[in-house]
Amino acid sequence: MKILLICANGLSTSILMQKMEKWGKEKSVDLFVKAVPMGGYGNIYQDFDCILVAPQISYKLEEVQNVAVGIPVGPINSMDYGIGNVDNIMKDVNRFIEKGV
């Protein structure tokens, strides 16, 4: 599974990206995660199975959904983001994919 994380500048989400990749290895889940700033997703989003928008730019969620038509896009819960709760984040990813959000 390929997940794109979008945040304000791409730096804060890189920590979460590393935790998610570690989680994938520990759970034997084929997981590729990339973190980019808001302005950096336009040319690459088509290559991903799901896009997650970080809490600090949650106001951009609808914009990303309108651009990435056909790809599930959802917000990252702020509490899960803050503590790096990958289990919960991946539950949300699976829910977004099932619903086709």
N, C-alpha and C positions, 0 to 999 in steps of 0.2 A: 504494500500500500504506500502511496506517495502523498504526503501531506505538506501543504504550503502554509506557513505561518506568516501573517502580515502584522507588523506593528509600526509604531511611529518612525523609528529609525533603524530597525533591524537588530539592534544590539541587545535589548532586554530579552527579546524572544530567543536569542541564540542560546541562552542558558536553558530555557525550556526545550529547545531543539535537542541539546545534548542529553537531557534527561529522558526525552522521548526515545532517542536512538538507543540509549542504554536499556530502557524498559523493553524495547523491541528485541534486543539481543538476549536479555534475561528470560523473556517469554517465548523465545523462538518464533517471533513474528517478523516477517519480512517487511521492514518499515524504513522508508526514506523520508527524512524531514528536512525542509529548507526554510530558513527564516529570511525575510526580506522587508525592507521598508515599504511604506504605502506606495511610493512612486516606483517601486521596482518589480511589481508583479505583472504588469500589463503584457509583457512579451513571453511570460513563462507559465502562466496559470493553466494553460491548456494541457500541460504535461502532468497534472496532479489529479488525484482521485477526490480530494477534499481540501477546502481552504478554510483556515481558522483565522478569525480577526481578533487581535489582542484587545483587552479591556480598555486600554488608554485611547484607542481609536474606534471604539464600538459605534460611535456616531457615523462611521464610514461603512458600516455593514451593508446597508441597502445599496450604496454605490458599488461595492464589490459584487454583490449579488446581481446587479444589473449588467455589469461587465462580464462576469464569469457565468453566463447563461449555460445551463446544462451541467454545471459542476456544483456539488453540494457546498454551500458556504454557511458557516455558522460562527457565533461568538464563542470566545473562550470565557468560561465562568471566572470572574475576577478572583474569587477565593482559591479556586484550583490553580489559576495562573500564578498567584502570589506564592503559594507553597509548593508549586510544581507537582500537583497531584495527577500524575499521568494516567493512573487507572481511571479516574473520573473523566479526564479529557478524552481518553480513547472510547469510553462509553458514549460520550457525546458525539464523537466522530462517527461511530457506528450508527447512532441514531440519525444523524444528519444524512448519512449515505442511504440508510433504509427509507427515510422519508423523501429523499431527493431534494432536500431543502436548498 
